Amino acid sequence: GIRFSDIYNYIKEKPNKNDLRIKYGLPLDRRIIFAPTSLLVNETINMLDSLIFSIKDKQKEYFLIIKFHPASNSKYFAKKIGHFLGSNWDSKSYCFITQSINTYDYIILSDLSIFLGGSMAIEALSLGERPLVYLPRNNFSHNPISDYLDSVHYAFDRNSMKKEINSLNSQHKSSNHLQVVNDMFNDLNEKPYDKFINKI
């Protein structure tokens, strides 16, 4: 679940993007995309296929960080996703993360975070970042973020992904992330969470 007190405390001392990249040994001269997997490897590969279709001509500009879901079989995911990437993406332009990480750090240090639903899209909005949510159209209506399409980038196939990636140069911070947080978690008006709502 979303830990709003953690987000509130994190924002108070929000770190610098380049400082975080140096801390984790990540490139300073690339556009970094943070892409946590879902529990379904085929769903994840479908997202990566659309992403690579969108940026393959500019591969040298990007670095992919693929974080395995904590409940997934990381060895199986690494084998399947590694096999897919082997013929589609430079092995020096991505990394797998299997261990627990500070997700907020990786959202902040990245130029774009791509989520397959779940609570992390809301966490990114709460941090003032505008994520990309990738979900097939037949699944999207069941996701709570569907009511806030103007707050996120949204893609569902190769062409829509390419359109969103091409728009990144004009990407702006979400202007109504407070509305998303308040609408979804309007029971969090008591201390300490009211402080978080007022500060972000």
LINPE-V557595 format. One record per run of one state. SS is the DSSP state (H for helix, E for strand, - for the rest). FROM is the first residue (numbers start at 1). TO is the last residue. If there is no record, write none. Layout:
# LINPE-V557595
SS,FROM,TO  SS,FROM,TO
This chain:
# LINPE-V557595
-,1,3  H,4,12  -,13,16  H,17,23  -,24,30  E,31,36  -,37,40  H,41,61  E,62,67  -,68,73  H,74,86  -,87,90  H,91,93  E,94,97  -,98,102  H,103,109  -,110,111  E,112,115  -,116,119  H,120,126  -,127,131  E,132,134  -,135,136  H,137,140  -,141,143  H,144,151  -,152,152  E,153,155  -,156,157  H,158,166  -,167,167  H,168,170  -,171,176  H,177,184  -,185,192  H,193,199  -,200,200
